[in-house]
């Protein structure tokens, strides 16, 4: 249920149709074939997953993304509707762009992705459109989306919004791209591997006043001018870790936007991330319902 006391949040970034293979004996290698016991289809991408979890936590949560066209639209429409995320600022990819999909392969407690991007990262947004809402915060689901639409930072600041950015792995990020963002955002939320890669690119100041490093089963670490704060988490049996970091973002930001201290923010992030790994997909409220393929939802 929406809570009027919780600030409204706009999330932006690419939305993918996630094809999730689970219960793999191993990841595939060239020249071999692997069979997964589980399969499901869900909307994915960091922006949507964080927005969906923020909605679940009681925020008025909106998404500005490019939604898939048919036939992929029909595969994810149920989960999009059930998430209760406002899609009024989103557009639709033209069919000519082809599919924007991610194949997620889950083995044990980890996963690998194969992704195809298509078309623009997000629709063009204007101050007039944003003024119709009372957004207090902008969350950007991946650095690549920010680099594709760098003007979103100035627009958000004009509207008085704070800004957070997830990293998401991208082999194409350059030191020039990353360093140009330093000091322009409030919260940066990479995982360990992404943080190490970004640190090798940065020259001078770090990317944001608050950097939160997500460490999976080891919890999370927040780095600020005041020092470093670690927050462990309890071990959990992971069903699927897809989107766990994006769920963490929602938990952390929900408390941070309400003025909570960093220890509470980290604890809330760990809690939301732990909840996410108990289900298939980053956010799947329709879990357990029959899928389009006649297989019980994983």
N, C-alpha and C positions, 0 to 999 in steps of 0.2 A: 504494500500500500504506500502511495506517495506521502511524504512527510513535508509539510509546508516549511518546517524549520531547516530542512536540508537544502543547500544551494543547488540551483539548476546548473547542469553541466552539458556542454556541447562536446562530443567526440567527433573527430574527423580522421579520415584515412580510408584505405581500400577495404572493400568487403569481398571476401572470397567464398566460393562454394567449396567447402572442405569435404573431400572424399577420404574417410578415415578407415584404414585397415588396422585391426588390432589382433592381439594374440598371435603375433608372428614368432616363429622359432628363431629367426634371425633376419637381418636386413638383407635385401637382395644384392647380389653382386653381378657384374657383367658376365653374361653367358649362362646364368642360372635363373631358376624360377622359384619363388617362395609363395606359399599359400597361407593366407590369414584366416583364422576361424571367425573373426568378427568384422562387420562392415557397417558403416552408417554414413549419412550425409547430413551436414549441418552448415549454417552460415558461419563464416570464420573471418579472420582478420582482427588485429588488436583493437581497432577502434570500436567495432561492433561488440566484441566480447567484453571489453571494459564498460561500454555503455549499457549492456544488458545487466551486468552485475551491479552497476550503479543504480539502475532502475529497481532491481531486486532489493537493494539496500534503502530504498525509499526516496531517491532523488528523482526530480523531473529530468529525465535523461533523453537527449536528442542525438541523432547521428546525421552527419553530412558525409555521404558516401555515394558511390555509383553502384546502384543495385543491379543484379544480373538480369539479362533478358531471358526469354524463353529458349530452351526448356529448363534452364537452371533456376529460373525464378520460381517455378512450381516446386522445385525440390526443397527450397529453403523458406518458402513463404509462411509455413506453419510456425516455425521457430521464430521468425521475425515478428510475427503478430503476437505470439505468446510472450515475447520478451518485454512488451509494453514500452519499447523504445520509440520515441517520436521520430518518424522518418520524413517529416514534411520538408526538411531541408535537403533531402537526398534526391538524386536524379537516377536515371536508368541508362545503363550502357547500351549503345546501339547494337543490334544483332551483328552488324558488320565487324564489330570489334572482336568477335569470337569470345570464347569462355575465359573467365578470370577464375582459375581454380587452384586449389592446393591439394596434393595427395599427401596425406599424413600417414606415416608408417610407424606403428607403436610396437616397440620390443622391450619387454620388461618395464623398467621405470623410466625409459627415455624414448625419444622419437626423432625421426628425420622427416624433412619436408621436400617436396618437389612442387614448385609454384610457377604459374604463368600469370604475369600481369597483362592487363589490356586496357587501353583507353586512358582517360585522365584519372588521377588519383581521387579527385573529389569535384563536385560541381562548384561553379563560381559563386562566392558568397558576397553579400554586400552589407554595409552597416544598416541600411534600411530593413533588410530581412532579419538581421540579428536583433535589431531594436524591438521587434515584435515579441521577443522573449526576454527573460530576465536572467540571462546566463551570467554566472559568477566565475566560471572556470572553463578553459579550453583544454581538452586532452587530445594530443596528436598520437595516433596509434603506431606510427613508425617514422623513423628519421627520413626515409625515402619519400614519404608523402609530404613532409615539411619541405624537403629540398625541391620537390616538384612545385609546391605552392608556398614559397617563402613569404609572400605578402600576408599570409594568414596571421603572422605574429603581430604586425603593425595594426591589423584590423582588430585583433583581440584586445590589444592594449588600448586602442581608441575606445573600445566598449568597456574598459575598466576590468578586464578579465585577467586572472592569473593563468599561467600556462604550464602544463606538464607534457613531457614527451617520453614515449617508450622508444627503445632503440630498434629492435628487430634486426636480425642478421642480414647484412647486405654486403656482398663482396665488392660492390662498385663504389662504396663510400670512399672519398678521398680526404686527405688531411686538410686541404683547402676548404672543402665543403663543411667539415666538422668544426674547424676553428672559427669559421665565420659565424657560427651559432653561439659561440661562447658568451655567456652573460645575458642572453636574450630570453631565456626561459627560467622558470622558478624551480621546477622539479624534473630531474632526469632519472629514468627508471630502467636501466639495462640489466641483463643477467651477467653472470661472471665472465663468460667468454666475450660477450659484447663489450663489457667495460674494459677488459684487457685490450681489445682491439682499438677502442676509442682512445684509451690512454696513450697508445703508441702514435696516434695521429695528432693529438693535441699539443699545441705549443703555447706555453703561458698558462693563463687561467683555466680552471676546469669548466665544464660545460654549464653548470647550474649551481646556485647557492646550496641546493639540497640534491645530493646524488644518492639514490637508493639502489644498492646492488642486490639483486635477487639470486639466492644461492640454492634454490630447490629445497631438498630435504634438510639442508644445513641452516635454513632460515634466511635472514636478510641483514644487511648492514647499511646504515645511513651515515653519510659523510657530510659534515658541515664545517663552517669556520670554527665552531666550538669543539670539534673533535669527531670521533667515530663512535657509533653506538651499534652494538650487535644485538640481534633478537633471534634466539634459536626457535625451532618449532618441533613439535612432537612427530616422531616417525609415523608415517601412514602407508598403507598398502595402496599404491597408485593403480587405478584402473586405466587412466589415460591422462597424461600430463599436458596434452594439447591445450593451450590457452591458460594454463595455470598462472603464468606471469601476468597476463592481462587481468585475470581475476584478482590477483594480488594488488595490482594498480588501483582497482576500484575500492578495495578495502582500505588501503593506505590513504587514498585521496579523500574518501568519505570522512574519515576522522580528521585529516589535515585541514579540510575546508571548514570544519566546525571549530577549528582552533585547538585541536588536541595536541598533546606533546608527542615527540617523535617515538617514544617508547610505545604509546598507545597506537600510533599510526602503524608501526611495524607489526605489532601484535594483530591488529585488524587485517593487515595485508596477508600475514601468514595464515590467519583463520580462513579468509576468503579463498586463498590459493589452495588450502587443504581441502576445502569443500569442493572445489572445481575438479580435483583429480579423482574424485569418487564417481565421476560420470564420464560418458563418452562425449567428446567434443568440448569446445571451449565453454559453450553455454547451450544447453539443450533441454528446455522445459518440457518438450514433448517426448522425453526419454521413456521408453517402454511401449510407445505406440508403434503400430506397423509402419514400416517405411514404404517408399514407392516401389521397392524391389521385392516386397513380400517377405522381408526378413525382419524379425523383431528388432526394434531400435536398440542399438548397442549403447 
